[in-house]
Each structure stands twice: as structure tokens, then as C-alpha cells.
Amino acid sequence: MSRVDTLKMILKNEPNDTFTKYALALEYVSDGETDKAEEIFIDLVDNNPDYVAAYYQYGKLLEDRADIERARKIYNQGIFVAASQNDMHTKSELQDAMDNLF
């Protein structure tokens, strides 16, 4: 059974497991299935906006697609969320990613 299949099975039993959704999105990115990954990232930022890791990875996916304006928007959202959680490490990572947009 593939990792994707395993994660999907976990989500079938625990459909609101944020970490598993995030892990599945990363597996989709690794497999080159970025449309499926984006669907999950959108779900995460819409329905679990406090899950700050999603903003970085979603921003990177958008950067890889050269969708710079949307990447900037996602990074900014993540910076705001990280700051509101007093998570300065993640805020710094998101700020660095945004500063390095081409």
C-alpha cells in the first residue's frame, strides 16, 4: 500500500485530522500531483487557518507554478496567523519565503 493510500485510509476514519491532510498534500506534491495537493492546501487554510505549516508549503507550490501574486497572498496570511500565535520561527520562515519571491 502506498503512503497516499495509507493517508487516505486514515482520513476516511478521521476526516478532520489536520496533520494527515497536510501529510497527504505533501505526498501529492512529491508525486507531482499538484492539483490534488492544492485542493488540500485550500481546505487547510480555509477550514484550519491556525495550521501555519500549510501556508509555507502552499506558498511554495504556488511559487513553483510561478503564481507569484497568490503565493504572496498565502505567505502574508501565514505571517499574520503565525504572529497571532506568537510563532516567530514560522513567521520568520514565511517572511523569508516572501522576501525571496522572484
PEKAQUI-V308719 format. One record per pair of residues at least 24 apart in sequence whose C-alpha atoms are under 8 Angstrom apart, sorted by the first residue. I is the first residue (numbers start at 1). J is the second residue. Records with the same first field share a line. If there is no record, write none. Layout:
I=J + J
This chain:
3=27
4=28
18=44 + 48 + 51
22=54
26=57
29=61
34=61
49=81
50=81 + 82
52=78 + 81 + 82 + 90
53=90
55=94
56=93 + 94 + 97
63=101
68=101 + 102
71=98
72=98 + 101
